Amino acid sequence: MISLFKGRNSIYLPVLLLCILSSCKESPVSIYSENPHYFYFRRKPIILITSDHHYGAVIDRDFDFKKYLCYLSSSGMNLTRIYPGGMFELPDKYIEGSPLGPKRGRQILPWAKSDVKGADSLLAEAGKPSFKFDLDRWNPEYFARLRSFVKEAAKRGIVVEVPFFNGMYEDCWPLTAFYHGNNIQNVGKYEPGDCGFFTSSLPQNSDVLLYQEAYVKKITQELNEFNNVIFDICDEPSLQGLPGGGCKFLPDSQVVPWITRLKDVFTETESILPKKHLLGQTVQNLSPDFSDQTWCQWLPTEYAGPAAKALDKDYRYNKPVVDVESNFYGISLTKNPYNTDAVRLEGWWFMTGGGAGCINLNGEYHAGQENGGKDTRTIIVPQKKILKKFMESFDLSRLSKSSGVEGPGGNVIFNLLSEKGKQYALYAFHGAFESEWGSHFTPFRGEYSDSLIIKEVPPGIYSGKWMDPGTGAIIESREIAWSGGDMILRTPEYNLDIALSILKKK
């Protein structure tokens, strides 16, 4: 593919030509017009469910992304997330083999290398010189890999979520191409202790911002022809990560203008391109909330605690809400254990609470183990598939978050989706938000049978099925001849969580 560009002033024509030749028959992922709480793709409403690698499938040369995507597709998963190079981590930062922390010298980034030595040694293989990046030249090898990844995902019906940036960490800043020690332009002249400048409009970041704009523009251009892509500006932009896991928080006055400028770059770039893609921005966790603004078309959120706030505060804006990041399976980010039960609970809870999609961040995916580990293959992904099948059994056109359910209180947590008098999706479990900051739920296993009330159910003949979310087995199934009013339900005995579908018979 030929691209005509010189530095930041690029003239990009091939996307337009390819789209004309293909007659632009398909449309990118969009908002479902009949119910804007969900996405629409390939002529049908969709919910997005996956268990995901740590976002570095493209920037880690050693990660066999085709093998990974084949596994997701064969297992019924339809979503993945990538960081395209604006931020990445030290090798093995959280867990050995993490693709967001490629091995020494195995990073592949959007910018070409110069012949000037002196970049961080972790950007070169051991014993070899480390050459600085030339921020005015793109790396064709990287963009070939990026496009190949999205193309392979498209073949398999997998949607790719692309955040351009992440809030910066002190240990990550010296590795990035924007850091002054790693580029020949000598931009980014601030040190790790001031890494929060990276997502700010402060003068100290003004030279970096020019190249951040160019990067957003280039990624937007390169991926314009693909339909299976949705974007967001920055994950956790208010975060400045410190050594030892601490952090500082940037004020909105610094972050809002930065996000707004990059949003403008994205929309201005797409305005002259054939296809228009959805753009979002993190809500309720380390980010200003843009959920009421028209340009913010979908709402990424993360972790159980902030995700609960997003569903409570932002659902009213009638946009898809997606839990894009969970606690890190394999190495919990908190002291409380994060096990396969917790993974299942948060997915079911979020989707039956009104979510449009859910990602489980899973450390069992890494180079050499692109199919995940034993827990992924035998428990996590099979249970995600059960959740996806359950959600797809309902008519999404009229399904919405409902407060019309009551339970016994205590440690019973429950959610209800409904179309009054037509369909009801209920989920209940015993647990609590983990005590530190709500990264996940702590499961309480036991022997339970609970009373639940669905309020004001119209009269009719309904089909009800109680299901075990862990196995997909139907526990109890019966016809309900209902005369109208509050429907009192007694669950079958269960050990942790249970799901119920009620459909009006035609």
N, C-alpha and C positions, 0 to 999 in steps of 0.2 A: 504494500500500500504506500502510495506517495503522499507525503505531507509537505506542504509549502509553509515554512515558518522560519523566522529568524528571531531568536530570543523570545521576549515577551510579546512582540508585535507579530502574532501569527495570523496567517490567512489560511483558513482551514476549509477545503473544498470537497475532499473525498466522501465525507459523510453524506453530503447533499446528493452527490452523484449516485452513490450506492442506494440511497433511499428512493431516488427517482427510478433507477433500474429495477428495483424490487417492488415498485408501485406502493410501497409503504402499506402493505396489506394488513399487518398487525399493528396494534396500538400498545403503547407502554402501560405498565401497571397504573391503574387510575383509582379514583374513589367510586365505590358502588353507588350509583345514582338513587337506587331504591332504598338504600340504607347506608348512609355515609360513615357509619362506624366500622365498615369493612371495605376491603380492597376488591377491585374487579380486574381480572386478567384472563386473557384468552377466552373471552365471551362468557365468563361466569364469575360469580362472586367467590372469593377465596378467603380462607383463614391460613395464616402462616405459622408453621410449627417446625422446630428443629432442635437438635443438640449440636452445638457448634464448636469449632476450633477457636483458638485465641487470635483470630482476626488477621493473621499474617500469611495466609495461603499464597498470596501473590509475591510479597516481598521476601519470602524465604525460598531461596533457590532449591533447597533440599526437600521441600514439601511437595509431594506428588498430588497435586490438586485434582487431577483427573480421577485417580483412584478414590480420593475422598468424595468427590461429587457423585461418582458411581455408587458408592456406598449409601450416601444420603438418599439418592433417587430410588435405589432398590429397596430402601427401608421406608419409603413413603414420606420422607421429609422434603420440604419445598422452600427452605429459606437458608441463607448463609450471610455472614457479615465479613467485610474486609476493611482493613485500614490500608489506604493506598500509598503510604510512604511519608506523610507529613509528620508522623510520630511513630517511633517503635521503641522496643525495650532492649536492655542488656541481655546477652545470652543467658538462658536458664534463670531469668529473674525470679519468677514465682515457682516454676516447675520445670524440670529438665525437658528440653526439646520444644518448649513453647515456640510456635511459629512466629509470634510477634517479637521474639528475641532470637533471631537467626544466629547460628554459630558464627564465630569470627570470620569476617570477610565473605560470608555467604548471603549478605543482604543484596537485594536488587531494587534500586530506587529510580524515581522518574528522571533524575538528572544525570548527565554524562560526567565522567571523570575527566579531569584535566591532566596535564603532565607535571603538575606542581605537587611535590611531596609535602607531608606534614599534617595530614588529617589524623584523626584519632586512630590508634593502632587497631582497635576492634573493627574498623571498617576495611581491614585488609587481612588476608589469610596469614597465619603465623609465619614469620621469617620473610615476609614480602613487604615492600614499601606501601604506604597508605597515601594514595593520591587524593587531592582535594577535588570537590565537585565544582563544576562550572554551571552556575545557576541560570545562565543564559542559553544553555544547550540541553536539549532533552535526550534521554537514553532510549533509543529505538528498541533495544532488547527488552527493556522493562515494559514498554507499551504493547509490544507483541505478546508478552506474557499476561498482562492485564486483560487484553482483549480476548485472548484464548480462554482465560478463566471464565469470563462472563459468557462467552460463546458456548463453552462446554456446559455451563450451568443452564443456559437457555435450552439446549438440546434436551435437558432432563426436567424442564419445567420448574427450575429452582430460581427464586427471586434473590437477587444480590443487593444487600443493603450497604451503601457506601457512605460512611462519615468521612469528610475530608480531613478532620483534625480530631485530636483529643487534648484535653487540658494537659499541660506539660509538667513533667517531674524533673527534679534536680539531677537524677542519675541518667535520665534520657536525653536532656538537652545537649550535653557535649557530644552525643552521637549523631545528632540530626544534621542534615545538609544545610540547614539555616544557621547553624552555630558558626561564629566567625572563624573558628579554628579549622573548619571543614570545608570552606568555600573560598574560591579565589576572589570573589567580589568583596570579601571582608565585611559582609553584613552580619547582623546578629551580634553586636558587640556588647553583650551582657553575659554575666557568668551564671553558673547554676543556681546560686542563691536568689537570683532575680528572674528565674525561668517563667514566672507568672506573666512577664511582659509579653510572652509569646501569643497569648490570646487577648491582648489588650489594644486599645487605641492610643496608648501613651507614646510620646515622641521617641522613646528608646526603641520602640518596635517599628518605627515608620519605614525603615529600609527593608526590614523583613516583610512587612505587609505587602510591598510591591511584588515580592516573589510569591507570597502566599496567594495573592490575587491571580498571578500567572498560573500557578499550580491548579487552583480551582477551575480556571478557564480551560486549561489543557485537559484535565480529567473529564470535565463536562463535554468537551468536544469529542474526545476519543470514545466515549461511551454513548454518544447520542443515538447511534443507530440501533442500540439494543433496547428491547422492550422490557426485559426482566430486571430492571434496575430502579431502585429508589434511593434518594440521597438525603443526608442531613449534614448540617454545617459542622458541628463540633460536639463531641461527647464530653460532658463535664467541663465546659470552658472556664468556669469560675474557680476551678481547682488549680492550686499550685502544690504539687507533691514535694515533700521534704524527705530527707534521709530518715530511715527507720520507720517509714510508713506514715509519718505525720503530714499535715498539709495546712496551707493557708488558703484563704478564700478572697478572690478579687471582687470588688464592688461592681454592681451593675453599671455604674457610670463609666467604667473602663471596658466592660465586656460587651455591652449592648451596641455601641458604635462599631466595634470590630465585627461582630456577627452580622450587623446590618450591612456593612460594606461588602462582606463576602457573599451575603445573600444577593446583593445587587449585582455582583459579578456573575453569579450563577444565572440569575434571571435575564440579565442583559446578554449573556452568551447564548442562552437557549432561545432568546427571542428571534434570532436570525437562523436558527437551525431547524431542521424538519420536525423533530419530535420534542415533546414537552414531558418532562418527568416530574414526579412528586418530590417536594423538598420539605424537610421537617427540621425540628430542633428540640433537643432534650427538654423535658418538663419535669419539675418537682425534684430534681437532684442536681445540685451544683451547676445550675444554669438559670439565667433569667427566663421567665415564662412568656413565650410568644404565642401561646395557644389561641389567643383571641385575634391574631393577625391573619389576614387572608393568605399571605405568602407561605405561612407555616401550615402545610396541607395535611400532614400526619404528625403524630406525637410520639416520639421515642421516649421511653422511660426505662428505669432499671432498678433491680432489687425489690424485694417484697414491700418494704416500708414505703419508699418513694412511689412505687407503682400503685400502692393503695391510695396515696394522695392524688395521683394522676387520675385514677378512675373516679375518685370522689369529687375532685375539683374541676377536672378538664373534660369529662365525658359530655358535659352540657354543650360543648362547642361542636359536637357532631362531626368528629374526625376520628380516623382509626388511631387507636392507642396500642403501641407495641412495646412489650417488655424485651428490650434489645440486649440486656445483659443481666445474668444472674450471678450469685456467688460462684466462685471458681471450683467446680467439682474436681476433686483430686488434691486440692490444697485450699481448704477453706480460708477465706479472707478474715474470718473472725475466730475467736476461741471456741465457739460452739461448733459441734460437729455438723458437717453438711453431707448427708448420706442420700442414697437413692430415694428413700421415702420423701425427704425434703424436696428433691428435684421434682418428683411427681406432684406433690401437694401444690407447689407454687405454680406449676403449669395449669393444672385443673382449676385452681382458685382464680388465677388471672383470666383465663379464657371464659369461665362461667361468670366472671364479674364484669364482662363487657369488653375484654381485650380483643384486638384484631390479629395478634400474633405474639409468639413467645419464643425466645432463644434461651437455651440452657448452655452457659459457658462451661466447656468441658475439657479439662486438662488431659484426658485420655487420648485426644487427637494430637499427634505430632509427627514430624518426619520419621518415616519408617513404621508408623502405626496410624496410617491415615484412615483405617477402619475403626479406630477407637480401641479401647481395652475391653476386658471381659464384661465389666459392669455396663459399659455403653452398649455392647452388642446383645447382651442377654436380658438387661433390665431397662436401662434408660430409654434407648431408642424404641424398643417394642412398646413401652408404655406411652411414649409420645405418639406413636402410631395409633394406639387405642384412643387417646384424647382427640386426635385429628379426626378419626372416623366418627367419634361421638358428636363432635361439633358439626361435621358435614351431614349428619343425619337430620339436621333441622333446616328449615327454610330461613336463610339469612336475611331475606328481604324485609322481614317484619320483626325480627328478634332484637330485643333490647334489654339492657340492664334494668333490673327490677328491685324495688325495695319492699315488694309485697310478700315477704316471707318472714316468719318468726320462728325462733328456736328456743331451746332450753337454757341458753346462756352458758356461763362457765367457760370452758375451753373449747366449746363447739363453735367452729367458724363455718359459715355457709354463704353461698351465693345463689342467685336465681336470675336466669335469663328467661324472658317470656314474650309471647304475643298473646295477649289476654283472650282466653277462651279457645285458643288454637294450639299452642305449643308451650311447653315449659321444660327448661333444663336446669336441674337443681344439683348442687354439689355441696357436701358437708364433710368436715374432718375434725379431728381432735388435735389441737396444737396451739402454738402461740408464736408471735414474732420473736425471733432470737433477741436476747436482751441488750446487745451492744448498740446496734443502729438499724436493725430491721433488714438485714441482708437476705434473710430467708426465714422459713418457718421451722420451729422445733417440733417434731412429731411426738405425739403422746399415744403410743400403742396401748391397747387394752381390749376389753370386751364391752361393746356398746350396743344399745338400741335406744334411739331417741325419737321424741315427738317433734314434728315440724308442722307448721301451718302455712299453707299458701292462701293468701287473702283473696276473697271475692272472686272465686272461680265461677264463671257462668255455667248454667246447666248444660248437660250434654253427655254423650257417651265417649269416654276416653280410654286410651290404651296406656297403661303404666308399666314401666320396666325399671326395677332396681338393678344396678350393675356394680361389680367390683372394678374400680378403675385400674387396679394393679394387674388384673388378668383379662379384663374384658368380659368375664363370665356374667351371664344374667343370673342374678340371685333369686329374683321373684318377678313374675309377670302376670298381670291380671287386667281384666276389663273393669272400668269404673263407671257405673251409672250414677251420674252426679246431678242432684236437684238444684244446685246453686248455693253460693255462700262460701264461707271459709272452709277450705279442705284440710282436715286434720289427718296427718300421715304418721304412721309408726314405721320406722325403718326396720328392716330385717337386722339380725345381729351382724355386726361387723367389727373389725379390729382397729381400723385407723380412718379410712375414708370410704365414701359411698356416693354413687351418682344415681340420679333418677331422670328418666325422660317420660313426659306425659304428652301424648298427641291426641287431638280430637279425631275420632274416627269419622270418615266421610260417609 
